[in-house]
Amino acid sequence: MIDPKGRRLLRGPSSAQETSPIPPAAVRPSVLARTKAGLPVDSAKAPVIPIPSYLSEHYWWAYIHPRAIRFFDRPRIIDFILWGNYTRLRTAALAEMGDSLPGNSLQVACAYGDLTPQLCRRVAAGGGRLDVIDIVPIQLRNVRRKLPSDAPVRLLNMDSADLDLPDAAYDRAIVYLLFHEQPEDHRRRTLAEIFRVVKPGGKVVIVDYAKPRWWNPWRYWFRPVLATLEPFALDLWANALTTWMPAPWSDQQWPRESYFGGLYQKIVVTR
């Protein structure tokens, strides 16, 4: 089913598994239409929201081309790209989310690997629901094939910088290795949208790149690699993530853990 804005809802075969729904009174009409829409139409001719130019220009080879998924979404490839740190980073992010997740959880952007299936199991254990948003439809279809048919998950074709979701709808959100792929303006708007849709007192878990410590050799020879393949990643070497957060969250120091000599970081923000 396609909503009036042309955004698609990609969902598993059963809608009966949805739990802890967002209150209809809090949802804008177009969102409510999608929530009640039933099964989607995964037609190649179905209109979708435009993919941002930065993504199509710089990351077509990693996320948009069909062969990208077949190549990159393999455990050994993922671990190689993250210098052997995939399991460690995923485990740290999931541990921060919790073992049982009631209510509504949000994953901002798909991720290669088994992050979403493991997150889905925690949501199911808590009797909650998980929404996963992504701007690239093929990424949503790739995630869906990893999930059981009765998974309490909705897959939504949306831009992270323009979430067609109600205010304070989610108890928690996770953003896994997304911000280093976004230009500054998109990153700033994405953070503002996340803080808008997470409830007061809710948790936002962020895992991403950071500037390695002075003794880490990756700080020196990995810089030109990032500059070539990840043109926006060095922003996170030069600035704290709070740089792009809206006030009042930008004015606070949030719990932060470093990994692999500082090359990666986990930040936990309380909404």
C-alpha positions in Angstrom: 0.0 0.0 0.0 1.3 3.5 -0.9 0.4 6.6 1.1 -0.4 10.0 -0.6 3.2 11.1 -0.3 4.4 8.0 -2.2 6.1 6.5 0.8 5.9 2.8 1.1 5.4 0.6 4.1 7.4 -2.6 3.7 6.2 -5.2 6.2 6.2 -8.9 6.8 3.3 -11.2 5.8 1.3 -10.7 9.0 0.1 -7.4 10.4 -1.5 -9.2 13.4 1.8 -9.2 15.2 2.0 -5.4 15.8 1.9 -4.6 19.4 2.0 -1.4 21.5 0.7 0.8 18.7 1.3 4.5 18.5 -1.9 6.2 19.7 -3.9 7.2 16.6 -4.7 10.7 18.0 -1.0 11.5 17.9 -0.4 10.5 14.3 -0.6 12.7 11.3 -3.2 11.5 8.7 -0.6 10.2 6.2 1.1 8.2 9.0 -2.2 6.8 10.3 -3.0 5.7 6.7 0.2 3.7 6.5 -0.2 2.2 10.0 -3.6 0.7 8.9 -2.6 0.0 5.4 -2.1 -3.7 5.6 0.3 -5.5 3.2 2.5 -3.4 1.0 3.0 -3.6 -2.8 6.7 -4.1 -3.5 6.4 -3.0 -7.1 9.4 -1.6 -8.9 7.0 0.9 -10.4 5.7 2.2 -7.0 6.7 5.8 -6.4 9.3 6.3 -3.6 10.8 9.4 -1.9 13.9 10.6 -3.7 17.2 9.3 -2.6 19.4 12.3 -1.5 22.1 13.3 -3.9 24.9 12.8 -1.4 23.9 9.2 -1.1 23.5 8.5 -4.8 26.8 10.2 -5.6 29.0 8.9 -2.8 27.4 5.6 -1.6 25.7 4.1 -4.6 28.4 1.3 -4.6 27.7 0.4 -1.0 24.0 0.7 -0.5 22.0 1.3 -3.6 23.4 -1.1 -6.3 21.8 -4.6 -5.9 25.3 -6.2 -6.1 26.4 -4.1 -3.1 24.1 -6.0 -0.8 25.2 -9.4 -2.1 28.8 -8.4 -1.5 28.8 -6.4 1.7 26.1 -8.1 3.8 28.4 -11.0 4.7 29.8 -11.5 8.2 33.4 -11.7 7.1 33.2 -8.6 4.9 31.4 -6.6 7.6 34.0 -7.6 10.2 36.8 -6.8 7.7 35.5 -3.3 7.1 35.2 -2.6 10.8 38.7 -4.1 11.6 37.3 -7.0 13.4 35.0 -4.9 15.6 31.5 -5.7 14.3 30.5 -8.1 17.1 31.9 -5.9 19.8 30.1 -2.8 18.5 26.8 -4.6 17.9 26.9 -6.2 21.3 27.7 -2.9 23.0 24.8 -1.2 21.2 22.3 -4.0 22.0 23.4 -4.2 25.6 22.6 -0.5 26.0 19.2 -1.0 24.5 18.3 -3.8 27.0 17.4 -7.5 26.9 13.6 -6.9 26.7 12.1 -3.9 24.9 8.4 -3.1 25.6 6.7 -0.2 23.9 8.0 1.4 20.6 11.6 1.2 19.4 13.1 2.9 16.4 16.1 1.9 14.3 17.2 4.9 12.2 18.6 3.4 8.9 19.2 -0.2 8.0 22.5 -1.9 8.9 24.3 -4.8 7.3 24.7 -7.8 9.6 22.4 -9.2 12.2 21.8 -6.1 14.3 18.1 -5.8 13.3 17.3 -9.5 13.8 18.8 -9.4 17.3 17.1 -6.2 18.1 13.8 -7.7 16.9 14.1 -10.6 19.3 14.5 -8.2 22.2 11.5 -6.3 21.1 9.5 -9.4 20.8 10.6 -10.6 24.2 9.2 -7.3 25.7 6.0 -7.4 23.7 6.9 -4.2 21.9 7.2 -3.1 18.3 10.2 -2.0 16.2 10.1 0.5 13.4 13.1 0.5 11.0 13.3 3.5 8.6 15.6 3.8 5.5 15.7 6.0 2.4 16.7 3.1 0.1 13.9 0.6 -0.5 16.3 -2.2 -1.4 17.9 -1.9 2.0 14.5 -2.4 3.6 13.8 -5.4 1.5 17.2 -6.8 2.5 16.3 -6.4 6.2 12.9 -8.0 5.8 14.4 -11.2 4.4 16.3 -11.6 7.6 13.2 -11.4 9.8 10.6 -14.1 10.7 7.2 -13.6 9.1 5.6 -12.8 12.5 8.2 -10.3 13.5 6.7 -7.2 15.3 8.5 -4.9 12.9 7.5 -2.2 10.4 9.9 -1.2 7.7 9.3 2.4 6.5 10.7 4.1 3.5 11.6 7.5 4.9 14.4 10.0 5.0 16.0 10.2 8.4 16.2 14.0 8.1 12.4 14.2 7.5 10.6 11.6 9.5 6.9 11.4 8.8 6.3 10.2 12.4 4.6 11.7 15.4 6.2 13.6 18.2 7.3 11.6 21.3 6.2 8.3 19.7 9.1 6.1 20.7 10.6 4.9 24.0 14.0 4.5 22.5 16.0 4.8 19.3 19.2 3.3 17.9 21.5 4.8 15.2 24.2 2.4 14.1 27.0 3.8 11.9 24.9 6.3 10.1 26.2 9.8 10.9 29.6 9.4 9.4 27.9 8.9 6.0 25.8 12.1 6.2 26.9 15.6 5.2 26.6 18.2 8.1 23.2 19.6 7.3 21.6 16.1 6.9 23.3 14.9 10.1 22.0 17.9 12.0 18.4 17.5 10.8 18.5 13.7 11.4 19.5 14.3 15.1 16.7 16.9 15.5 14.2 14.5 14.1 15.3 11.7 16.4 15.0 13.9 19.5 11.6 15.0 18.3 10.1 11.5 17.9 11.6 10.0 21.1 9.7 10.5 24.3 11.0 12.6 27.2 13.1 10.2 29.3 13.7 7.9 26.3 17.1 6.7 25.3 19.0 7.3 22.1 22.0 5.0 21.5 24.5 6.0 18.8 27.5 4.0 17.5 29.8 5.7 15.0 33.3 6.7 14.1 35.4 9.0 16.3 38.9 10.4 16.2 41.5 7.7 17.1 43.9 8.4 20.0 47.3 9.7 19.1 49.0 6.4 19.5 46.6 4.5 17.2 48.2 4.0 13.8 44.8 4.1 12.2 44.7 7.8 13.0 47.4 8.4 10.4 47.1 6.0 7.5 43.3 5.4 7.7 42.6 9.1 7.2 43.2 9.2 3.4 41.0 6.0 3.1 38.1 7.7 4.9 38.6 10.9 2.9 38.2 8.9 -0.3 35.5 6.4 0.5 33.7 8.1 3.4 33.9 11.9 2.5 31.9 13.0 5.6 33.4 10.7 8.2 36.3 13.0 9.1 33.6 15.4 10.5 33.4 13.0 13.4 37.2 13.1 13.8 37.2 16.9 14.1 34.0 17.4 16.2 32.0 15.8 19.0 28.6 14.5 18.0 27.0 17.1 20.2 28.1 19.6 17.6 25.1 18.7 15.5 22.6 18.1 18.2 19.8 20.6 18.9 19.7 22.4 22.2 19.5 21.5 25.1 21.2 18.2 24.2 24.1 19.9 22.5 25.0 21.7 25.8 25.6 18.5 27.8 28.2 15.8 28.0 26.7 12.4 27.5 28.0 9.0 28.6 30.6 7.9 26.0 32.7 4.8 25.5 35.5 4.3 23.0 36.5 1.2 21.1 39.5 0.1 19.1 41.8 2.9 20.2 39.2 5.5 19.9 38.3 4.8 16.2 34.7 4.0 17.3 32.4 5.4 19.9 29.1 4.7 21.6 27.1 7.6 23.0 24.0 7.3 25.1 21.7 10.3 25.2 18.7 10.6 27.5 15.9 12.5 25.8 
